[in-house]
Amino acid sequence: MKTLFEQLKTLFDYELYSNAATLANLIISIYDTNRATLSPQEHFGTLVYYAESLFHERRFREAETIYRQALQLKRLLTKNKSPNCKTTAGSVPGPVDLQSEVELKYKTARCLIEMKCYRDAIVLLQSLALKQRTPKVNMLLSKLCHNHGHERSAIGTYKEVLKECPLAFEAIEGLLTLGVKGIEVNSMIVDATMAPQCSEWMSSWIKAHANIQARKYTEAIQTLRSIEANTCLRNYHQLLVLIGECYYHNGDYEQAYITLKRAHAMQPQSKNGLQILALLMAKNKKIAELEKLITPSPSLLNEYTSEMWYVMGQYLFATGKYEKAVYFVQKACFQNSRNVEALVLKAEVLFQVKKYQQGIAHLRYGQQFAPYRYEIHKALVDNYLNMGRNREAQLQALKAVKMLGESARMLVLLARTYMKDEAARPKAKALCLKALEMSENFLPAVYLLSEIYLRENDISTRMKLLKKHVMLSKNSKLHVMLAETLNNEKDHSGALEHYSIALNLDPSNRVAMSGLLMVGQNKGGTSSSASNAGASSSYLESMAEDGSDVPDNPLEMIEIRTTGANEMESESDAMWSDLEIEINQ
């Protein structure tokens, strides 16, 4: 007949963890009453099985306490040199020695991480001697040190991982992120690089990641596209995600959308690239597609990552449900405090509900670990402009240009801060012209420069600019702007033509629809010219402020509808209600 300890081991071996936890608790209670029921080694083994079962059941706080008890008993057994302290082969389930000090400290650190006690986890893992640390210990320690400012320690432990596991991609990317040169990283894994299966792409892969970390996105895209075209990785999902993310960070939102959508179609369940795809769907007014990107199901809440909570928040934000959006995006931030997209989205939601200082605080926090992200700087500038704090907006934009370098979109961001001050408007004009020299068809620069010409009453130059760019790109906004200009100049037939083209490109363009009606009225008289001019100026100003980072019509900033509650409701509202009920229970 089996003893209680043997029954516990059987339950654990068959992975009946909840049952094993219950039995282990019972055994410990009996042992506290009668020490003769377990030998010292069986007592130690019971604690280990108890802690492991709790860990598998995600009861991390309880597991951490039991792991520490097991560690304390382990040291006592070792000190006394008990003949029972050696682990027998029969008591170890699987190839990993669960009763070793290394494994116990590793699992205790995992529990501490789940409890967000990161500093305690670092101290615990560093208490292991260098020779004791396995690759998984070094990898966990590397991530902790990397995320909490211990960069030198992180570099050393990443290198230790690569000695044993040269294709540990997170270690490779971690070293590149911390400033280690691509050549040095390549030299550490030269044996893996020369392997037949890796020789055609591995060096290029490292080169591309080095360019990404250096913010050289154009070069990274070229290298990754070369890998896609010329190697066996042409159907690799993560490669497409990397390409899409590089396009996004480089400001080419249309190509980013196309690439990430293709990647998502390849692996719909993957979370990689999901946040940026959701953001681009919102910009692209693909609200129905964004809704399909999420399948709210209360039964799967445990599987929801920070990325999934973000997608929910983005959908609710896009449909104007700010109170609900802030709840879901807060969950995204809670699960991953370094989720830049979630921090920016939460700030935007807070700005919408007039909580400006809280939104700024979130963006400032994001700047601490991601100062290179354009989206953070743009959100800060937008907020300062909306609050009428133009001087602070200018200082923030100047800081962004200094940090990120001069590019077309950075120059336009700075130019927008000069628009409110008539005396500084020539600076905005010069910046827009410089942006167009850098990128000939950068539409946000065209929008802003067109408004400047309108305010200067330089209609001929404005019309010349718009006519040039409607030939270069199919964009409904440009056609509307040109149509309004022609209509104000009494060229009603030309205005009619461009309003019609705008509607063909974007049938939901309300400004084009109302403009088309205006043309009919203008043909009967000129009484509405003044109001039309006012509408034109207002429309251009809103475009310059809200859409300045958007390169083309397919990726315009979405308009939040101001319809009633009933009209805003979608088919999935019942599911959302169920989800909220489940969360709040």
Secondary structure as GFF3:
##gff-version 3
##sequence-region A 1 585
A	DSSP	alpha_helix	4	13	.	.	.	ID=ss1
A	DSSP	alpha_helix	17	33	.	.	.	ID=ss2
A	DSSP	three_ten_helix	35	37	.	.	.	ID=ss3
A	DSSP	alpha_helix	40	56	.	.	.	ID=ss4
A	DSSP	alpha_helix	60	80	.	.	.	ID=ss5
A	DSSP	three_ten_helix	89	91	.	.	.	ID=ss6
A	DSSP	alpha_helix	101	114	.	.	.	ID=ss7
A	DSSP	alpha_helix	118	126	.	.	.	ID=ss8
A	DSSP	three_ten_helix	130	132	.	.	.	ID=ss9
A	DSSP	alpha_helix	135	147	.	.	.	ID=ss10
A	DSSP	alpha_helix	151	164	.	.	.	ID=ss11
A	DSSP	alpha_helix	169	177	.	.	.	ID=ss12
A	DSSP	alpha_helix	182	188	.	.	.	ID=ss13
A	DSSP	alpha_helix	190	193	.	.	.	ID=ss14
A	DSSP	alpha_helix	202	213	.	.	.	ID=ss15
A	DSSP	alpha_helix	217	230	.	.	.	ID=ss16
A	DSSP	alpha_helix	237	249	.	.	.	ID=ss17
A	DSSP	alpha_helix	253	266	.	.	.	ID=ss18
A	DSSP	alpha_helix	274	283	.	.	.	ID=ss19
A	DSSP	alpha_helix	287	292	.	.	.	ID=ss20
A	DSSP	three_ten_helix	298	303	.	.	.	ID=ss21
A	DSSP	alpha_helix	306	318	.	.	.	ID=ss22
A	DSSP	alpha_helix	322	335	.	.	.	ID=ss23
A	DSSP	alpha_helix	340	352	.	.	.	ID=ss24
A	DSSP	alpha_helix	356	369	.	.	.	ID=ss25
A	DSSP	alpha_helix	374	386	.	.	.	ID=ss26
A	DSSP	alpha_helix	390	404	.	.	.	ID=ss27
A	DSSP	alpha_helix	408	416	.	.	.	ID=ss28
A	DSSP	three_ten_helix	422	424	.	.	.	ID=ss29
A	DSSP	alpha_helix	425	438	.	.	.	ID=ss30
A	DSSP	alpha_helix	443	455	.	.	.	ID=ss31
A	DSSP	alpha_helix	459	472	.	.	.	ID=ss32
A	DSSP	alpha_helix	476	488	.	.	.	ID=ss33
A	DSSP	alpha_helix	492	505	.	.	.	ID=ss34
A	DSSP	alpha_helix	510	524	.	.	.	ID=ss35
A	DSSP	alpha_helix	529	546	.	.	.	ID=ss36
A	DSSP	three_ten_helix	553	555	.	.	.	ID=ss37
A	DSSP	alpha_helix	565	568	.	.	.	ID=ss38
A	DSSP	alpha_helix	573	584	.	.	.	ID=ss39
###
